[in-house]
Amino acid sequence: MRFEGPRGSVDDMLSTDFRALGLEDIRGTLGEPEGPSLQKITDHLDENCLRFLAHSPFATLATADRDGTCDCSPRGDYPGFVRAIDDRTVALPDRLGNKIADSMRNIVDNGHAALLCFVPGMSETLRINGTAFVTDDPTLLRSLEQDHTVPDLAIVLRIEQVYLHCGRALLRGGIWDADMQDLATQVPTSGQIWASTSGWDAAVGDVIDEAMSGAYRALY
């Protein structure tokens, strides 16, 4: 599909052809946020936020290194895995993964992080922004035990901002609609993508898929 704009097709353009806007230009287009949108932003978890986290099994963790190179990592576990230590602090375990440790390396470099927390079936999300550090405190790690497995490390986030984000994005995307699950059948498998990006033969993708199917049986 080709989008025909005033200068022809976007397919014929480079990213440097697009005008980069400053904040004044952006505000000129969007206008200023209304009062209620700002009033909902707070610096602590109230009872409603605590209930949201207690029922949230999935979040994305955004970080950046000291140069501003960004990363966003999916985090999932049993509901309540983002543990409220108090009304201004949350902790989340580092579970079994690929050991690349992008998020933790960025936190050591930069010290800032953000969480976007989801509850299945709910259109709104909970945003948490603040400063973070990585710890191996044994008492905290024991409190994050799941399925008889204590994590080796945890991330602690001190809250600077927390607020509920409106549900339009998830509603537009139909993320919880059952028929949207069919989209996964139209996408290459993880093994096929892995083989392609690594420059391997397509047959290797089938081997990867089989290996990952077994590996995914161990979640902790």
C-alpha positions in Angstrom: 0.0 0.0 0.0 1.4 3.4 -1.0 0.3 6.6 0.7 0.2 9.5 -1.7 1.0 12.8 0.1 1.5 16.3 -1.3 5.0 15.4 -2.4 4.2 11.9 -3.8 4.5 8.6 -2.1 5.9 8.1 1.4 7.7 5.1 0.0 9.9 7.5 -2.0 10.9 9.6 1.0 13.7 9.4 3.6 13.2 9.9 7.3 15.3 13.1 6.9 12.5 14.5 4.5 10.1 14.7 7.4 9.9 17.9 9.4 10.9 17.5 13.0 8.7 19.5 15.3 9.6 21.3 18.5 7.4 21.4 21.6 5.9 24.7 20.6 4.8 23.2 17.3 3.4 20.1 19.0 1.4 22.2 21.5 0.2 24.4 18.6 -1.4 21.2 17.1 -2.5 19.4 20.2 -3.3 22.3 22.6 -2.8 22.1 26.3 -3.9 19.2 28.5 -7.1 19.7 30.4 -7.1 20.0 34.2 -8.4 16.5 35.0 -5.6 14.9 32.9 -3.0 16.5 35.1 -4.9 16.2 38.4 -4.9 12.4 38.2 -1.0 12.3 38.3 0.2 11.6 41.8 3.5 10.5 43.5 2.2 7.5 45.4 0.0 4.4 45.2 -3.5 4.8 46.6 -5.8 1.9 47.4 -7.1 1.8 43.8 -3.6 1.6 42.4 -2.7 -1.2 44.9 -5.7 -3.2 43.8 -4.7 -2.7 40.2 -1.2 -4.0 40.8 -2.5 -6.9 42.8 -4.4 -8.1 39.7 -1.8 -7.3 37.0 0.1 -10.2 35.5 1.9 -8.2 32.8 3.9 -5.0 32.5 6.4 -3.4 30.2 9.6 -1.9 31.7 11.1 1.0 29.9 14.7 2.1 30.6 17.5 4.1 28.9 21.3 4.1 29.2 23.4 7.2 30.1 23.4 8.2 26.4 19.7 7.9 26.0 19.6 4.7 24.1 16.2 3.2 25.0 14.9 -0.3 25.7 11.5 -1.7 26.5 11.2 -5.1 28.0 8.1 -7.3 28.7 7.6 -8.6 32.2 5.0 -11.2 33.2 4.2 -13.4 36.2 1.3 -14.2 38.4 -1.0 -11.3 39.3 0.7 -9.1 41.8 4.2 -9.8 40.7 4.9 -6.0 40.7 5.0 -5.9 44.5 4.2 -2.7 46.4 6.7 -2.4 49.2 5.0 0.8 50.4 3.0 3.5 48.7 6.0 5.0 47.0 8.0 1.9 46.2 7.5 -1.2 44.0 9.7 -4.2 43.3 9.6 -6.8 40.6 11.6 -10.0 40.3 14.0 -10.9 37.6 12.8 -14.2 36.3 14.4 -16.8 34.0 15.3 -15.1 30.7 18.0 -14.6 28.1 20.6 -13.1 30.5 21.3 -10.1 28.2 20.2 -7.8 31.1 19.5 -4.7 29.0 17.1 -3.3 31.5 19.4 -3.8 34.5 22.4 -2.5 32.7 20.5 0.6 31.8 19.3 1.1 35.3 22.9 1.0 36.6 23.9 3.5 33.9 20.9 5.9 34.2 18.9 5.1 37.3 15.5 5.9 35.8 12.8 3.5 34.8 9.1 3.3 33.9 6.4 0.6 34.1 3.2 0.2 32.1 1.0 -2.3 33.9 -1.9 -4.2 32.4 -4.9 -6.1 33.7 -6.4 -8.6 31.2 -9.8 -7.4 30.0 -9.3 -3.8 31.3 -8.7 -1.0 28.7 -6.9 1.3 31.1 -3.3 0.8 32.1 -1.3 2.0 35.1 1.8 4.1 34.5 4.6 4.3 37.0 7.7 6.5 36.5 10.6 6.9 38.9 14.1 6.0 39.8 15.3 2.4 40.1 18.1 0.2 41.2 18.9 -3.5 41.1 19.3 -5.5 44.4 20.1 -9.0 45.7 18.7 -8.3 49.1 17.8 -11.8 50.4 14.7 -10.7 52.4 13.2 -9.0 49.4 14.1 -11.9 47.1 12.4 -14.4 49.4 9.2 -12.3 49.4 9.2 -12.6 45.6 9.4 -16.4 45.6 7.1 -18.1 43.0 6.6 -21.8 42.3 9.3 -22.6 44.9 11.8 -20.4 43.0 13.5 -17.4 44.6 14.8 -14.9 42.0 18.5 -14.1 42.0 17.9 -10.4 41.5 15.1 -7.8 41.8 14.5 -4.3 40.5 13.3 -1.7 43.0 11.5 1.4 41.6 10.9 4.5 43.7 7.8 6.2 42.5 7.9 9.8 41.2 4.7 9.6 39.1 1.8 7.2 38.9 -1.4 7.5 37.1 -4.1 5.6 35.2 -3.8 6.0 31.4 -7.0 6.1 29.3 -8.1 3.0 27.4 -8.3 4.4 23.9 -5.1 2.8 22.6 -6.2 -0.7 23.8 -9.7 -0.2 22.5 -8.5 0.9 19.1 -6.1 -2.1 19.0 -8.8 -4.5 20.2 -6.1 -6.1 22.3 -8.4 -8.2 24.4 -10.8 -9.2 21.6 -10.7 -13.0 21.1 -10.8 -12.8 17.3 -7.6 -10.7 17.4 -5.7 -13.9 18.5 -6.0 -15.1 14.9 -3.5 -12.5 13.9 -0.7 -14.6 15.4 -1.3 -17.2 12.6 -0.3 -14.6 10.0 3.1 -13.9 11.6 6.3 -15.9 11.2 7.2 -18.1 14.2 9.8 -17.0 16.7 12.2 -19.6 15.2 11.6 -18.3 11.7 12.3 -14.7 12.7 15.3 -15.7 14.8 16.8 -17.7 11.9 16.1 -14.9 9.4 17.7 -12.1 11.5 20.7 -14.3 12.2 21.3 -15.2 8.6 20.6 -18.9 9.0 18.8 -21.4 6.8 15.1 -21.5 7.2 15.2 -25.1 8.3 17.1 -23.9 11.4 14.0 -22.0 12.3 12.1 -25.2 12.7 14.8 -26.6 15.0 14.6 -23.4 17.1 10.8 -23.6 17.4 11.0 -27.1 18.6 13.7 -26.2 21.1 11.8 -23.2 22.4 8.7 -25.3 22.8 10.6 -27.4 25.3 12.3 -24.5 26.9 9.1 -22.7 27.6 8.0 -25.4 29.9 10.5 -24.0 32.5 9.2 -20.6 33.4 11.1 -20.2 36.8 
